[in-house]
């Protein structure tokens, strides 16, 4: 009998997770609202010891670790809290187990090079490095954004050498800019994922999780729209659209370089440089400029090993680059070794992405790149947006004689038997979701237009599932039914606000408090 009851309970829980049982009907959303943000802040506030700055600066431990990992700090003049000169040689390796946040970091302190374990926190009092480490004699570096006015970290064994580094005065950009460029989808995660503590609290209320995930998806778009709103206050729509497209073309680990390239080469500057000479196709001139600025032009001694087609192409773009580089200072050229190829499919190599950018720019530089956005926006407002039709507006392979990269993956690769599209519909949709949709929300947050945008957003199927979204889904008990992009973006937002992939952090997470909030929070506007 007990076995039958247990089996019945398992079946009920299974169907609840599959959405076939819905105990509570939560209100449908018709516009992008800040409801998730209010709920999130209430969850934070239920823990009085929580030090998250939800209403001021966008900072948490994940952001601090991102700052350290990507070394978003000055290279010179950095000093520890005690006044020691410190120079970072290597930030170390991510540690997803208990203990330090980074292992085997290499720093130079007062001229002496040493390996150390790195512990991160928002405040100095967040750090308790008296746990597992590389040994009692290991050097420890505590990094944090702000030194707390009162309180102190846990006591350490005497033989351990401890240094503390307050990052606030050494950031290479404003904190909100670093936050806006923080790509949570690249955050490291372990292969094995177990349901978190919140899953056991929320398992019997799947409809609540589903509701919150949707609201979180809206919040992610709202957050992006605020970033674009700031950009549009000081830049033209065409320039902002161009930056968004470059960001979308910067696949995976090369995203930062594409952003950097769009900053060094705004549309106005490209137009000015391209007009210097009147020979060759416009896409070829822009390719020469992009490849030259990216540091990806091949060295002259390597060209002799290329086939005749590659030699001819490289010769042309080098000839153009030789002329236009007079407008470029050497310091502006991105280092070639900063580009990543490992782990990427050859069709996603930066060469082809830069070629794709050259065709888009060539096609719209005269009319303005904002025209691409308006193709999306006007169809969306009229309720007739079609991805296949929109993809035709950014069709890239219509410039005869400059389609070298539709048949190649590198300068020296073999010629493909048939051309391969530079970017597919899925990548175009991701550009829409990450850039065009937030811009549209910025323009229309309320009224009937806002409802039209939100209606379209709610029914968009999920693009290829992101590993962080899948991780969060299993962690909070959402299951595997990530059917919409709104849900996927919501899971990314929940990970950003609550989850982490390091072992042992679930005990300090407040997401489980969601089930304890009063019902009025969910049903009132």
N, C-alpha and C positions, 0 to 999 in steps of 0.2 A: 504493500500500500504506500509506504514511504517513497519507494522507487517511482511509483506512478505519479505521486504528487510532485516529486522533483522533476520528472520528465515533463509534466504539464507546465510547471513553472518555467522550464527552459524554452518550451514552445511559445509561451506567452511573451517572454522576453525577446525571443527571436522575431516574432511578428511585430512587436513594438518597434524594434530596430528597423524593420522593413517598412515602417510607416503604415501598416495595415490597421493598426489600432491607434486611435488619436483621441486621447481623453479630453484634451482642452483645445478649443479652437481659438488660436491667437489672432489678433487683428491683422488684416492684410495691409501692406504698405503700398501707397500710391505715388509717393514722392521720396526723394532722398532726404532723410531727416537725420538729426543728431541724436536719435534715441539710443543707439548703441553706446555712444560716448557717455550719456547720462547713466546708463546701466553699468557700464564699466567703472565709472568713477564711484558709483555707489558700492560696487564690489570692493574696490580698493579701500574705501573709507570704513568698511566693516572691520578692517584690520588696522587698529590705531597705530601699530608700530610700523606700518608701511611708509616708506619714504619716497614713493614715486611722485614725481612732480607733474601730475597730470594736467594741471592748469597753467603751467608756466613753461619750463624748458623740456623738450622732448628727450629725456634721458632715462635709460635703464642699463642693466648690466650687459645686455646683448650689444647695445650700442658701444659701450666702453670696450668690449672685446673686439668689435669690428674696427674701432679706431686703432686699437693696438695691432691687430692682425694686418691691416692694410697700411699701418704706419702713417695715419693722418695727422702727424705731428711734425714740428720743425726738425730739421736735421742738425742744426747747430744751436749752441747757446742754451741747451736744455740742462737744468739742474734739479737734483732731488730736493726733497723737503729740507734735508739737513745741509744743503748747499754744495753737494758733490757734483762735479761735472759728469754727465752721462751721455753716451752715444750708443744708439741701438744698431748692432751689426745684424742680428737676426731676431725676429719677434718670437721664434720658437714654433712648436707644433701644437695644434689644438688638442686638448685633452677632454674627452667626453666621459671619462670615468671620474670617480671621486678624487679629490686632491686639487692641485693647481689647475688654473684655466689654460695655461700654456706650459709646456715642458721644453727643456733644452734651448731656451732663449740665450742669445749671446749678446752681452753688453760690455762696453768699455767704460769703466768708472775711474775717473782721475788717472787715465792713462793705462790702467790695468784691465786686460780682457778677462772676462769670467762668464761661465755658464750659470744660468739661474732658472728657478721656477717662478712663474708669474701668476699672481692672484689679482683679480679685477673686482672693482666695485664702483658704485656711483659715488658713495661717500667713503671716507677713510674708515669709518666705523662699520661699514658693511663687510669688511674683510676679516675673516678668521683663518689665517694660514697655518694655524697650529694643528694641521691634519696631515694626511698622507702627502709625502713629498719624496724627493730623491735622496733623502737622508738628513740626519740632524745637522750635518756640517754644510748642507747645500745653501748657496746664496739665494735669498728670496727677494723678489721685487714686487712690491704692492703698488698697483696703479689704480687711480681713481680720478674722477673729475673734480671733486671738491673735498677739501680737507674739512672735516666736521669741527665745529667750534668747541664741542664738548664730547666726552666719551673717548674711548680708545679701543683698538682691536685687541683680540685675545693675546695673552702673554705667550712669548715664544721661548723655546729652549735656548739657553745662553750661547751654545756653540753655533747657532745659526746666525749668519750675517743677513740683516734685513735692511733694505733700502725702500724708500717710499717716493713715488713720483706723482705729483698733482698735475693733471693734464690740462687744466682749464686755460692756462696762459700759453700753452705750446701747440694748440690746435692749428692746423694749416688752413682751416676754413671756419666760418661761423658754424656753431653747433646745429642750427636748424638746417643749414645747407648739407652738412654731413648726414643728418637724419634723412633728408629728402633723397639723398643718393644711396641710402642704405638699402641694398637689394636683399630682402629677407629670404628670397628664393635660393640664394647661394649659401645660406647659413649651413654649416656642417651638421650632419646627423648620423647616428649609428644605424646599422642595418636592422637590428632587432628592435622592435617597438612593442611595448606592453601597454595595456590600458592604464591610464593614470588614476590617481585617487578620485578625481572629479567624475570619472566614468561610473564608479560605483554609486556615487551620490545622485547622478543624473540619469542612470540607466532606465528607470521607470518613468521618465518624463521626456521621452524622445521629442515630442512636439515642441517642448521648450527649447531644446538644443537646436532643432531645425529653425525655429523662429529667430533665435539669437545669431545663428550662423548667417542667416539672410541679412539681418540688420548689420552685422559686422562686414558683410560684403559691400553694403551701401556705404559704410563708414570708410572703407578703403578707397572707394572712388571719391568720396567727399574730401578725404585727406589729400589725395592727388590733385583735386580741383583747386584746393587752396594754394598749392604750390604753383599751379599754372596761373592762378589769379595774380599772384605776386609777379610772375614773369611778364604777364600781359600789361601790367602797370608801367613797365619800363621798356618793353620790347614789342615789336610788331607781331601780329598774328602769324604772318609768314615765317618769321624767324623762330617763333615758339613751335610751330608745326614742324619746321626743319629739325629742331633739336629733338622733338619727340620721335621723329622718324629715325634719326641717327641713333637714338637711345634704343629703339626697337631693333635696329639692324645689328647692334652690338651684342651678338649672341653670347650668352653665358659669361665666361671669364674675361671677354674683351669689351664688355659693356662700358667700363670706365674709360677705356681708350677712345671709344667712339664718342662718348660725351665730351672728353677732352678735345677731340678733333673738332667737334661742332663749336666749341668755345673759341678755339684758335682760328677756325675758319668759318665765321658767320657768313650767311648768304651774301650780304653786301660786299664782303671782302672777296669772296669767290668771283662774283660778277665783275669786280674791278680788275682782278688778276687775269681772268679768262679773256677779257677784252684787249689785253696787251698785244696779242698776236692774232692774225686772221687766218692762219692755216690750220688744217686738220678739222675733223669733226669735233663739235663741242664736247661730247662725252669723253673723247680721248684726252682733250685738254684738262677736263676736270679729273679724270683718272690720274693723269700725270701729277696734278696738284695734290690729290688725296694720297697717292702712293708715296710721293716725295715727302709730304708733311708727316706721314705715319712712320717714316723710316723703313718702309718695306720694299723700296726699290732695290733690285739685286745689284751686287757689286759687279763691276765691269769684268773682273777676271773669271766670274762664274758663267758669263754669257756664252762662252765658247763651247760649253757642254750642252747648250739648248738646241732644239731642232730649229729648222729654218723659220717656221712660223713664229716661234717664240722670240728668236733673234730679231726678226723684223718688228714685232710688237714692242719689245723692250727698247729697241733703238729709237722708235718713234717717241715713246713717252719720256725717255731720257733726254732727247733733243728738246722737247717742250719744257721739261723740268729745269733744264739748264738755263732757259730764258726766264721762266717765271720765278725761280728761286731768288732772284735779286730782290723780290718783294718780301722774302721770308728771312728772318734772322735764324742762325744755327740753333740758338737756344729754344726756338719754338718747335723744332722737329722732335717728334716722339721717338724714344729709344726703341730700336727694333726688337731688343730682347724682352721688352715689356709685353709683347703680344704672346698670347697663349694658343697653342695648337694641340697639345696633348689632351686626349679625351674627346676632341671634337670630330664629328664626321667631316670628311674632306669638303663636302658641299657647303659646310658652314664655316669654312676657313675665312679669315678676315679679308683675303684678296677678293673673293666673290662678293662679300658684303659691301666692300668699298666700291666695287664695280656697280653693284645695284644702286648705291647712293648716287653715283655719277649719272646714271640714266634718269633717275627721278629728278635730280637737280636740273639736268639738261632739258628735261621735258617741261618743267614748270618755272624755271628761273625768270623767264620773261614775263609770264602772266602772274607769277607769285605763287609760292607754295601753299598759301592759304586756300587756293582753289581746290586742292586735294581735300582739305578739311570740309569745304562747303559741299563737295560731292556727297560726302557722308552725312553731313548735318541736314541738308535740304531734304534728302530722301528719308532720313530719320524722322524729321518733323512731319513729313507727309505720310508716314507710316508705310513706306514702300522700299525700305532699304533692303538690298540684296547683295550678299558678300561677293558672289560670282561676278555680278555686274560691276560692283565697285572695284574689284581686282583688275578689271579691264582698263579702268581709268589710270592705273599705275603700271600698266603693261610695260615691261622693260626691254624687250628684245626686238625693237622695231628700228634700231639704228644700224643699217647695213654697214659692214666693214669695221665695226667696233665691237663685235660680239665675241671677242677672244675668250672671255671668261665663261661664256655659256658652254664651252667645250673643254674647259680646263678647271683644275682645282688649285694648281700652283704654277709658277712660271715654267717649271721643268717637267710637269706631269705629262703623261701621254694624252693625246687628243681623244676625247670621248666619241663614241660612234654616233651619238645623237645629242642635241642640246638639252641642257637641264635648266629649268627655271631658276632664276636667281633667288627669289623668295616665293614661298607658297602661300596659299590662302590662310593657313593657320598662323603664320608669322604676321600677315597683314591684319588678321583679327586681333592678335596680341597688341599690335601698334594701335589699333582702334581703342581697345580696352584701356591700355596704359596711358594713352595720350589724347586721342580724339574725344572719347567719352567724357573724361574729366573736363576737357575744355568746353564741351557742350553743356555740362552741368554748371560750370562757371557762368555761362551765358544765360542759362534758364534753370534756376533752382526752385522756383515756385510756379504756381499757375498751371494752366492746361499743357503748356510746352514741357514743363517739368514732369508732368504725369506721363506724357508720351515717351519721354526718354526713359523713365523708370520702367514703364511697361515693356519696352524693348529689352532693357537690361535684365529683367527678371526671367525672360524666356530664352536667353542665349545659352546654348549647350556649352559644357565645359570644354576648353581646349585641352591639349594633352595634359594629363594630370601631373601636377608638380609634386615632388617627393616630400616637401615640407607640408603641403596640404594633406597628403596621404598620412604623413606622420601625425599631424594634429588630429585628423579625423579619427584615427585609431586611439589616440591618447585620450580624447574627451568622450569617446563612446558614440561618435556620429556614424560609424560604420563605413561601408564602401560605396554608398550611394551618392557620390559627388556628381550629380547630373548636370548642374548648371555652373556657369562661370561665376555667377554671384555667390554660390556656395563655396567654390574653390577660393575666391578672393576673401570670403569671410573667414575661412579656416586659416589663411595666411595672416589676416588681421588678428585673430585670436592668438595665434602663435606669437605674433609680434608683441602683444600686450601681456600674455600670461605664460605660455609654455617656454621650455628650453629643452635642448637635447642632452644636456649633461645629466648623468645619473645623480639621483638623490635630491633633485630640486623640486620634486612634486610636493614634498611636505610643506614647502613654504609658499605654494601657489594658492591664490584665493578664488580661482574660477569655480570651485565647488560651492562657494557661497551664493552662486547664482540661484540655486533652488531655495535659498532662505530669504530672498527678497520678497517684499509684499506684492501681492497680485496687482495692486494699483499701478505699480511701476511699468508693468507690461501692457495694461489696458488703457491707461490714460495717455494723452498726448503730452 
